[in-house]
Amino acid sequence: MATVETVLSSIFSTIPELHAGQLGLLAGIIVGLLYWHGFQRESLGLLTGFYLLALGIVPASTTGLAVVQVKPWYFCTLLVGATLAAICVRSLWCWLPLPARSRSSSPVGQREF
């Protein structure tokens, strides 16, 4: 039976690759949350900035980006994947009929008669 350790070791061969992937996932979640809360232009600008920093196109301090710039594809793949997942979920959430959304997001303690 596959454990988390065996799955991760089959994808990531070194610890810096794993950390680059984790940072990409975290950055993608942050960008996705910004998009979810209505900051579409700002979130896509941040996504572009993260992507260009990871690839080394935009000059920055190499001290903080050393882990990401060693293997930027792990960072960029998880960054874009998490962001696209949040955008797709947001789109599906907006397409739900209004009664289904209002039932699931009704304030606690309020009764409907």
LUMKOL-219354 format. One record per residue (C-alpha): z, x, y; residue in three letters. Coordinates in steps of 0.05 Angstrom, whole numbers, plus 5000, padded with zeros to 4 digits. Layout:
<rs>
ZXYala ...
</rs>
This chain:
<rs>
500050005000met 498150275068ala 503750415116thr 503350495191val 503951245184glu 498051295137thr 493650845180val 495351225244leu 494251895210ser 487351665186ser 485351485258ile 488852025299phe 488952735272ser 493753025324thr 499552775366ile 495952865433pro 490352405408glu 495551885389leu 498851945458his 492051885493ala 490851245454gly 497750975471gln 496651125545leu 489850785542gly 492950165511leu 498550145563leu 493550235620ala 489149695591gly 495049215587ile 496749355660ile 489549245682val 489248605639gly 495648345671leu 492848465740leu 486548085720tyr 490547525690trp 494547415754his 488347345797gly 486948055821phe 480048105790gln 476848595838arg 482949035842glu 483749055766ser 476549235755leu 477149775808gly 483350045773leu 479650025706leu 473950435736thr 478850925767gly 482651025701phe 476051125664tyr 473251635714leu 479852015716leu 479952055640ala 472952325638leu 474452845692gly 469152585740ile 474352445795val 478353075811pro 485753025799ala 491653445778ser 490453705708thr 497853735693thr 498652985686gly 491952855654leu 491853425604ala 493452975545val 488252465564val 482752945583gln 483153335517val 480452735478lys 478452205531pro 474951745482trp 481451515450tyr 484151345519phe 477751015544cys 476550615481thr 483550305480leu 483450215556leu 476949815555val 478849445491gly 485549205517ala 482549005584thr 476848615551leu 481848275505ala 485948045565ala 479747805602ile 477347415541cys 484247095531val 484446915605arg 477546595601ser 479546185540leu 486045985574trp 482145715634cys 477445315589trp 483144945555leu 483844225577pro 489044125630leu 493943695588pro 494344225534ala 496044755586arg 501144325623ser 504844165558arg 505644885539ser 507645115609ser 512344555629ser 518844805661pro 524944845617val 529744275627gly 524643775653gln 523343155613arg 516842775610glu 517442025608phe 
</rs>
